[in-house]
Amino acid sequence: MQDGISAHAPFGAVASARTGITFRPITPADMDFMRQLYASTREEELAPVPWPEEAKQHFLAEQFALQHHHYQTYHAQADFLLILRGTEPIGRIYIDRANAEIGLIDIALTRANRGHGIGTALLAELVDEGQRAARVIELYVEPNNPARRLYERFGFGLVENRGVYDFMRWTPATK
């Protein structure tokens, strides 16, 4: 039991208790928010690109559509969860438990909600789940993504560089 919450509680129960967030499955009605969230995670990367703002927005919308389609196609059994504060969406987390390892497919928060411990609480809960279930957790992250440092603090190690992404893995401690 962690923070008075059963080990069998659904994912997010501990993070909810610590941060006041809740979760629900994404729906087609969430796509505008999801597109905007995706764009917010790419702002710094596109800032130096000398395209008109309209071209950047078009590019980001296309990239989001491709990413969303990929996730839905290749991780059909995953939990695609919207992160909420009250009724307001503030992020997303996608977790695939269909294989022997747990796949952290994606986690993203709105700019206003980054750096306030939400990602840390979510990752702590996922690592706790991996430890209890004796399951490896795997993820991909861009090498310059600030979240990479968070993953390293939780014990994720670089497996290999795979093009524009680093493939990282966390392994549960043996008892």
C-alpha positions in Angstrom: 0.0 0.0 0.0 1.4 3.4 -1.0 -0.1 6.7 0.4 -3.1 4.7 1.8 -3.9 3.3 -1.7 -4.1 -0.4 -2.5 -1.5 -2.0 -4.7 -4.4 -3.1 -6.9 -5.8 0.4 -7.5 -5.9 1.5 -11.1 -2.9 3.3 -12.6 -2.9 6.9 -11.6 -4.4 6.5 -8.1 -1.2 7.4 -6.3 -0.4 10.3 -8.7 -4.0 11.5 -8.3 -3.7 11.5 -4.5 -0.4 13.4 -4.7 -1.2 15.9 -7.4 -5.0 16.2 -7.6 -5.1 14.9 -11.2 -7.5 12.4 -12.7 -7.6 10.3 -15.8 -10.0 9.1 -18.4 -9.6 7.4 -21.8 -9.1 9.8 -24.7 -12.1 10.2 -27.1 -12.5 11.7 -30.6 -13.7 14.9 -28.9 -10.2 15.3 -27.4 -8.4 15.6 -30.7 -8.2 19.4 -30.8 -6.6 19.4 -27.4 -4.3 16.6 -28.2 -3.2 18.3 -31.4 -2.4 21.5 -29.4 -0.6 19.5 -26.7 1.5 17.9 -29.4 2.3 21.2 -31.0 3.3 22.6 -27.6 5.9 19.9 -27.1 7.6 20.8 -30.5 7.6 24.7 -30.1 11.3 24.9 -29.1 12.4 22.6 -31.8 10.6 24.6 -34.5 11.4 28.0 -33.2 14.5 28.5 -35.3 12.9 27.1 -38.5 12.3 30.0 -40.9 8.8 28.9 -41.9 5.7 31.1 -41.7 3.6 30.3 -38.6 0.8 28.9 -40.8 3.3 26.4 -42.3 4.5 25.4 -38.9 1.0 24.8 -37.7 0.1 22.7 -40.8 3.3 20.7 -40.3 2.5 20.0 -36.6 -1.0 19.0 -37.4 0.2 16.5 -40.0 2.9 15.2 -37.6 0.3 14.8 -34.8 -2.0 12.9 -37.2 0.8 10.5 -38.2 1.9 9.9 -34.6 -1.7 9.4 -33.4 -2.3 6.9 -36.2 0.9 5.1 -35.5 0.2 4.7 -31.8 -3.4 3.6 -32.4 -2.2 1.0 -35.0 0.8 -0.4 -33.3 -0.3 -0.2 -29.7 -4.0 -0.9 -30.1 -4.1 -2.6 -26.6 -2.6 0.4 -24.8 -4.2 2.7 -22.3 -4.6 6.1 -24.0 -5.3 8.3 -21.0 -6.1 12.0 -20.8 -4.7 13.7 -17.7 -7.2 16.1 -16.1 -7.1 18.7 -13.4 -10.8 19.0 -12.5 -12.5 18.9 -15.8 -9.6 20.6 -17.7 -7.3 18.4 -19.8 -3.7 19.1 -18.9 -1.8 16.2 -20.6 -1.8 12.6 -21.8 -0.1 9.4 -20.9 -0.1 6.3 -23.1 1.0 2.9 -21.5 1.2 -0.4 -23.4 1.1 -3.5 -21.1 0.3 -6.0 -23.9 3.8 -7.5 -24.0 6.1 -8.9 -21.3 7.6 -5.4 -20.8 5.6 -2.3 -20.0 5.9 0.3 -22.7 5.7 4.0 -21.8 4.6 5.2 -25.2 4.1 8.8 -24.5 3.7 11.3 -21.7 3.1 15.0 -22.3 1.8 17.9 -20.2 0.8 21.4 -21.1 3.5 24.0 -20.7 1.8 25.4 -17.5 1.8 22.0 -15.9 5.4 21.0 -16.6 7.9 21.1 -13.8 5.3 20.8 -11.0 5.9 17.1 -10.1 3.1 15.5 -12.1 5.5 13.7 -14.5 7.6 12.6 -11.5 4.5 11.2 -9.7 3.3 9.4 -12.8 6.8 7.9 -13.4 7.1 6.9 -9.8 3.8 5.1 -10.0 4.8 3.3 -13.2 8.1 2.2 -11.8 6.4 1.0 -8.6 4.0 -1.1 -10.8 7.0 -2.5 -12.8 8.8 -3.4 -9.5 5.7 -5.1 -8.0 5.0 -7.0 -11.3 8.7 -7.7 -11.9 8.3 -6.2 -15.4 10.8 -4.2 -17.4 9.7 -0.7 -18.6 10.8 0.6 -22.0 10.5 3.9 -23.7 11.9 6.1 -26.5 12.9 9.7 -25.9 14.7 12.3 -27.9 18.2 12.8 -26.5 17.7 16.6 -25.9 14.2 16.1 -24.3 14.3 17.4 -20.7 12.3 14.3 -19.6 15.4 12.2 -20.3 16.9 13.5 -17.1 13.8 12.4 -15.2 14.0 8.9 -16.7 17.7 8.7 -15.7 16.9 9.7 -12.1 14.4 6.8 -12.0 17.1 4.4 -13.2 16.3 4.1 -16.9 19.5 3.4 -18.8 20.3 3.9 -22.5 20.0 0.7 -24.5 20.9 2.2 -27.8 20.4 5.2 -30.0 17.8 4.5 -32.7 18.1 7.4 -35.1 16.4 10.5 -33.6 15.4 8.6 -30.4 17.2 7.0 -27.5 15.8 3.6 -26.5 15.8 3.4 -22.7 15.0 0.6 -20.3 14.3 0.3 -16.6 14.8 -3.1 -15.0 13.2 -4.1 -11.6 15.5 -4.9 -8.7 15.7 -8.6 -7.9 14.7 -9.6 -4.5 
